[in-house]
């Protein structure tokens, strides 16, 4: 896993400044004319793009990391478990990327437009590059993990912790919970909170649907269940066996 991350990092490092510029573009597009981002620390112009490149290398290497995890645990799984785990690993990776993309292309422009638009008169918006990186990485993780809700729902149903019907019965509490989570994981503005809570709710409903499909396709017995042992022979059958042998 470390070797894969290192290879991706080496390939990305020559483009570290360009990658950071792309990351900052949603904010730059909303800045007033003449405003720029700033670096308040001496080493920030180097360390901030370096840090983002390292984190980006990990993000891009997630398929390789999960593949190594899969190779480690696969020998200890039954055939039906292997058929279940591999699609979950692939779908969880795609959902994590989808959450990050949703944050970058949808949430960031709306959120920064709201922030810049509410700036008091006479205040110049000049965001520090390291503070901006910490801010967006937090949102990337928040939206990436939030988009894993269908996987978490399917795993809980698969493990027997709950059922789709029980989850549906708790829907009102889940709706309140996703808005509370959106409030805790996002900045204190209604736009980003709502843009996180509503997809989480929709993904929960999607997880319930796929959980029902999974249960309807689950075989009655596992493929690896050993066949039942034959009953011990009776005393009469043993006497017949010895008579025929003689």
Buried (B, 14 or more C-beta within 10 A) or exposed (E): BEEBBEEBBEEBBEBBBEBBEEBBEBBBEBBEEEBEBEBEEEEBBEBBBBBBBBBBBBBBBBBBBBBBEBEEEEEEBEEBBBEBBBEBBBBBBEBBBBBBBBBBEEBBBBBBBBBBEEEEEEEEBEBBBBBBBEBBBEBBBBBBBBBBBBBBBBBBBBEEEBBBEEBEEEEEEBBEBBBEBBBEBBBEBEBBBBBBBBBBBEBBBBBBEBBBEBEEEEEEEEEEEEEEEEEEEEEEEEEEEEEEEE
